[in-house]
Amino acid sequence: MKPELDLLDTVSDSRARVRAHPAWQAGPERIYDLLRTATKLRAMEITAGMTSDLPWESVLAQLVVWHHEFPFGTGPCSEAEAAEITALAAAAHHWDLLETGVRAGAYQVRLTGGGFRVRHRWNASVEVADAFLAEAAVPALLPELSETERRWISTKRVGSRAGPTPEVLRAAVDRAATTIDAYRKAVPEGQVPDSFPLGEGMTAGDMVRVLAVLMGVASLCEETAHRLSRLETTLAHMPVSQLMALLAEMCPTVSEAHRALAVERLTYRVGRSCRTSPLVRHGDTVIICPPLVTPRAVDPIMLRSAAHDPRGFGRIGREQGDRATAWAEWLRATPGTVVAERVTATRTDGRSAGDLDVVVVDPSSCVGLCLEIKWPIEALSLPEAMKVENWATSAAHQLDRLRAELRAGTATAHLPGDWPPFESIDWTWCVGTPQQLCLRPLPTPEMHSTSLRYVQALETPSDLSALVGVLQKPDLPVEGVHFEVAKRSFSVGRRQVHLDVLGMSVDRWRPRYR
C-alpha cells in the first residue's frame, strides 16, 4: 500500500473510533456539556499563559458537527467523557489537515520507523506570502471597551447570572458595528457593498446589522469573562424569542422577515459550516459561542450562508463575478497602458469562442497581459482553500483553450480598433483571484496565477513590463529569512505523524518589483 493511502486509512480508523465513544449515548443536552468543557479547557490554557496554536474555533466547530452527526441517547454527558471528546476534537484538526492535504496532493508522505513523514509538496513560500498579506490587512485601530460596558462589568458579581441592561447591550453592539466596519474597510480588494443582494430581498447591509448584534453579545461575554477571570462562562445562550426581540430592538431598520432569515442562515445544521453558520440551536434556545463569531469574517459569513441554498448559489456567484471589475480599475493606473474588459472572441464560422476577462496592453512596447478572473468567496478553512485552488485550475484550462484557438488563428479576439493587432503583442497569460495565491502549480504551460491582494501590495508598477515580470517570477518570502520549516510530531491512532509546519518571522514582508 502506498504511504498516502496508509495514512488516509489511519485517519479513517481514528474517525471510526470517535463514533464508538460512550459520550454519544447521552441525550441532546450534551451539547452544553461539550461546549462548556471545551471553553473551560480554553480558559485554563489562557489563564496559565500557555501559547498554543490550537485553533479553538476548529475544536468547538468539530464538537457541534459531531453532536449533530451522531444519534442521541438519554441522560447527561459526564465531565470526563466531555473532556475526552474535546481532546478528540483537537486531534481531528490534525486529521482534517492531513486528509485534505494528502487528497489534494499538497503533501508527500513516506513511511519512517513505522510512522509517517509528511512534507510540503508545493512551494511553502506561497502559503507564507498569503499569511503575511492577510496579516497586513488586519486593521491597526479597533474600538476599545466602552466606559458603559466597563462600568457594568466592574460592578457585576462573579456568581451573578443577571444580564446586561439595554444601555450596555447598545454600547456592545455599537462597538461591534465599528469593529466590523474597520475590518471590512481594511480589505485591500474591497468589501462587499451594503447593497449586495443576498436573496429574498435581504441585502448585505441587513445581515451586517444582525451580525453586529450577535458579535456585540459575544464580545461582551468574552470581555466579562476575561475581566472576572471566568473565561469558561463565555458561552451565551438565550431563548429564540428573546434573541428575536433583541434583534427587533437593535435592528429596527431590518424587517422582521429578514431578521428571521438571517438567524436561520446563521444557525448550524447538517451540511453547513460552523464558520459561516455559528449559532447552535438546542430546542428553543440559541447558543452563541464567541470564538466562532468573529468580525474578521463578516463578508464570507454572509456570502457563504446565502450560498448554502443551491437556488441562491448561482446568483451569489454572478454578483461576486461583477466585483472583478476591481482588477481593471487597479490596472488602469499603470502608466502607458490601455485596458479592456470582457473582450469577445469569435471563431471563423461566427460562433462565440469565449471572452477575455481583462486585457491590458502597452501599445508602445507591444507588451500585453490577459487575465482570467475568478472571484470565489474568501476561504475560511483548508477545504475551502482547496476549492479556490480548483477554481484557479479550472480557469487555467479555460484560458488555455481560448489561447490555443487565438494562436492557431481559428478564433479572433475583438480588441479595440486603435490597439495594435493581437498577433503583434507579446502576451502573458494569468489567472487572478481576489485574496488567495495558488499553492498548486497550474496544469498548463506558460501560464501564471496571482491575487489582487498580492499585486496591490506591490503598489502601482512603473510600466506593464514591470508588472508582467513579477507575475512571471513572483517575489516571495525566503526560507531562513522570513519563515522556517519545522517538524511537529503527533499521534494519529497508534501511529506517529511527523509533519512540516511553517513558522513566520517577526520581520514584515511585502512583495517588491525586481
Number of C-alpha atoms within 10 A of each C-alpha: 6 9 17 21 14 15 25 17 13 17 20 15 13 18 17 11 11 18 14 11 12 13 24 24 17 17 16 20 17 23 23 17 17 25 23 21 22 24 23 18 18 17 20 15 13 14 13 9 9 10 8 9 6 13 11 19 18 19 25 23 23 21 22 23 18 17 19 15 14 13 13 16 16 12 12 17 23 16 14 11 17 23 21 17 24 22 14 18 23 20 19 20 16 18 21 14 13 21 20 17 19 20 13 15 15 20 21 16 23 16 15 12 8 11 18 23 20 25 17 18 15 16 14 21 19 19 17 22 24 21 13 19 20 16 11 17 16 16 16 9 9 15 12 9 16 13 11 14 21 16 12 14 20 12 8 15 10 14 8 7 8 8 10 17 10 12 12 21 20 19 18 27 25 19 24 28 21 16 22 24 19 19 21 22 15 17 18 18 20 13 15 20 13 12 11 16 19 24 18 11 9 20 18 21 18 22 25 21 24 26 26 26 24 25 27 25 24 25 24 27 23 22 19 22 19 17 13 16 13 18 22 19 17 24 19 15 18 13 15 17 12 13 17 15 13 16 22 16 12 19 17 11 11 19 13 15 11 18 21 15 16 23 22 15 23 26 20 23 19 11 9 17 22 24 23 26 24 28 25 20 19 16 10 9 15 20 20 23 27 23 21 22 25 21 23 18 18 23 21 18 28 24 24 23 23 26 20 16 12 9 11 15 18 12 16 20 16 11 15 17 14 10 17 21 13 13 22 18 11 15 21 15 16 20 13 14 19 18 18 16 18 14 16 15 21 18 16 12 8 10 10 13 19 18 17 22 21 21 21 22 24 22 16 9 13 19 19 23 21 22 25 22 27 22 21 22 22 19 17 14 12 13 16 14 19 20 14 23 21 16 18 30 20 16 21 25 15 14 24 20 14 20 17 12 17 19 12 10 13 14 22 21 22 15 18 12 7 7 13 15 14 17 13 10 17 13 17 18 22 23 26 27 27 23 23 27 23 27 19 18 15 20 13 13 10 11 18 21 25 23 23 21 22 25 22 16 15 16 14 17 19 13 15 22 17 14 20 21 14 19 22 16 11 20 19 20 22 15 16 10 12 19 19 17 16 11 13 12 14 12 14 21 15 10 14 16 24 18 21 17 15 18 12 19 14 9 9 12 18 14 19 14 17 10
